[in-house]
Amino acid sequence: MARQGPDDLARAVRAAGVRDERLIEAVRATPRAGFVAAGQAARAYEDVPLPIGHGQVTTQPSLSARMIEGLALTGREHVLEVGTGLGFQTALLARLAGGVVSVDLWPDLVARARRNLARQGIGNVEVLVGDGGQGAPERAPYDAVLVSAAFPTVPAPLVEVLRPGGRLVQPIGTGGQEEVVLFERTVIGLEPREVLSLARFVRLHGRYGYPS
């Protein structure tokens, strides 16, 4: 059997229903093997979550793509990502938006993600160590927010840093079986627009999530 590569992931993303050609091309152009843990490179182009330490896993690439597609990025947006992992999803966002601020609780994951992104020449990203549920307000406002961890509600600070008309995608649930929901910020607050997928996610930890 031939070893899989980026074209295989692009096909998996298309098969999952993603129609945004810019996004599919971003998947093809971003070598996931450069964003996985040591010993996982042989599985990098399988459409599966992979462990990265601290009880965390990467988001399945086709699911990540569906979540990103929900943000409807045009290339100019300032995006907040909550949960960097090793930076693959961050890299996709960076190829599709004007700039990305990504926040992760784990300093070692942040250091690795920074190195991974730098090796790919992706410079329109700032990766911070911190509690992403607090919304990195010093870099706000954001045109879009992507949350890669589950909680029953959207943390209030994430609503506050999202500009009116902006979109937010988050798995809603307790961690284990979630609805991935697309929200839009309107004049009356955050309004659910669409359930993008059912999925299993790790829990959101921090002041506005579960205790670490």
N, C-alpha and C positions, 0 to 999 in steps of 0.2 A: 504494500500500500504506500503510495507516495506521501511524503511528509506534507502536512497542511501548511498554508501560508495566509497572508493577508487577504488574498482573493477569496479564500474559503470563508473567512469571517464576513467579508462583504456580501457573499451569497447568503450566509445565514441571516444577516441583518435584513436583506431584501425579503427572504422567505418569511421572516417574522412580521412582515407587513409594512416595513419602513419604506416610504416613497421619496423622501428628501434626497435628491441625487448628490447634493453637496455633502450631506452627512455620510452617505454610502462611500463616496470618494474619500472622505476623511478617514473612515475605517480602513479603507484599502491603503491609504498613504501613511498610516500610523502603525509601526511594527509593535504589536502587542508583546512580542518576545523581549522588548526592551523595557517592559513595565511589569514583569512578574518576578516572583521570589526565586532565589537560587534553587535549582533543581526542578523548576516548573516549566522551563523553556520548551520542552518537548510537547507540552499541552497548551502552549500559548495560543494556538490558532483553533482550538476547540471552543465551541460556543458554550462554555461552562464557567461557573465561578471557580476561583482558585484561592487557596489560603495564603494569607500574607503576614500571619502572626497576630498576637494579641486577641485571638479568637475572632479575627476579622477575615472576611473573604472579599475578593473583587466582585463587582456586579457582573452578571452574565452579559457579554457584549451586546447581544441582540436586545436585551432588556434595557441596558444603558442607552442604546441608540433610540429605543422607543421613548424613553424619558426625555432625552435631548430633543427629539423631534417635537415633543409636546411644547417645548419652549419657543418654537417657531423663530429661531435665530436667523437674522439677515446679514450679519457680519459687522454690525456696529455696536452691539450691545455690551454693557458692563455687567458681568455675570458673577454671582456668588455661588460657589460649590461648597456644600457641607459634607465633609468626608472625602479626603483626597486619595486615601489608599496609596498605591504606588504610582498614580498619575496618569493611567491610560485614559480614563474618562475625562480628566482634566485636559489632556492633550486634544481630545476630540472637541471639547468646548472651545479651546483656544483656536483651533482651526476654523471655527464657525462664528466666533464672536470677536468683538473688538478687543476685549481684555477679560481676564478671569482672576478673581480672588478666591483661593481655595483654602479651607481651614480643616485641620485634623488635630485630634487630641494627642497623638503619639509622636513625640519628637523624632524618633528613629524613622518612622514612616515618612514624615515630612522631609527629613534629610535625604532619604532614598528617592522620593518623588522629585525633589529639586534636581538631583543628579540625573535622573532619568529624563526629565524634561530638557535639561541643558544639553544632554547628549544628542537629543533630537533637534536642537536648535530652536526650541519653542521659547520665545522670550516675552510674550504678552501675558504672562502668568505671574502672580505673586502667591506663594504658598506660605501659610502662616501656621504656627503652632497655637492652638487655642480651642475654646469651646465654640464650635460653629453655630450652635443654637442661639448664641448671643448676637449673631448677625454681622460681625465685623463692621460695626457702625462707623468706624473711622474712615472706611473706604466707601460708604454709602453715598447716594442711593444706587440701587441696582435695578437693571431692566429685567433681570430674570434670576431666579434662585432654583438650584437643584439640590435636593437633600437625599443623600444615599444611605439613610438609616431610618428606622421605623419609630413612630410615636403616635399615640391616639389622636393628637391634635397638632396643628402647626404652631410652633413656638411663637409667642407674640412678637419678640424682637425681629423675627424674619418677616413678619407682615410690615413692621414699621420701616424696615430698610428697603422695601420693595416700592418702586415708584408706582403711581396710579397708572393702570393699564398694563402693568408688568405681570409676568406669568411665574408661577411657582409650581414645581412638581415635587411631591413627597409621598413615600409609602405611609399610609395611614393604618395603624394597628399597633399591636403590642410586641411585635417581633416574632416572626415565624409564619404568619399568613396574612398578607397585607393586600389592600387595594392601593395601587399606585395612582394617585389622583392629581390631575391638572387643575390648578386654581388660577384665578385672575383677580388682581386687586382693583376694586371698583371704588366709587365714592362712598359706599357704605361698608367697605371692608373686603375681606377675602371671600370670594365666591367660588364654589366648586363648579368646574365646567365639564369634566369628563374623567371617567375611570379608564386609564390607559392600559392597565394590565393587573392581573393578580400575580403576586410574587411573594417570596420569602426573603426577608431582610434581617440583618442584625439590628439591635436596638440603638436608638439615639441616646447617647449618654451626655451628661452635663447639667448645668443649672436648670435648663428648660427641657430636660429629658429625664432619663433614668439616672440614679446615682451611680457614679463611676466606681 
